[in-house]
Amino acid sequence: MRLLVVEDDKDLNRQIVTALENAGYAVDKAFDGEEGLYLGETEPYDAVILDLGLPKVDGVADDYVVKPFHVEELLARVRALLRRAAGHATSELVCGPVRLDTRASRVVVDGNPVKLTSHEYRLLSYLMHHQGRVVSRTELVEHLYDQDFDRDSNTIEVFVGRLRKKLGVEIIETVRGLGYIAAAPEKV
């Protein structure tokens, strides 16, 4: 998932960005509203974390955390907002025999835990959050990596190949020329 942090306090901005990156998110940062607005218009973000000392205005913010706050609370709220935005009410995503727990960052296939790297987990999580929809390679790159990532790289294809092998089930389909789709395998 790709997030934008807009925070004018440089130390707090750094702390929030570090915590979100450690939680597996691709994060861009801005230090003022003008820069944040520019980035928000030029890049697609799953969520924007904004604090410019402005009071909450009804209809503008989905959630609001008052300073001082604990980073764990912020992370929990970000996860909940992303789940709600994707239409998921719980922390568990299910696609056929694959279960992904966003709270515990755990993946299980038919009851057996699967060890994934952070990039593999983030890729699977993004595809499962957008189940049934074709997700382009470009969209995956934009949501998994920083702005300066080499977008011509074939790392997405490599991660998809590794995921398919580790999961052992066919839930990630390639849609030629368009991208990938996560869908439960058809029962015969």
Secondary structure by P-SEA (a helix, b strand, c coil): cbbbbbcccaaaaaaaaaaaaaaccbbbbbccaaaaaaaaacccccccccccccccccccccccccccccaaaaaaaaaaaaaaaacccccccccccbbbcccccbbbcccbbbbbcaaaaaaaaaaaaaccccccaaaaaaaccccccccccaaaaaaaaaaaaaaccccccccccbbbbbbccccc
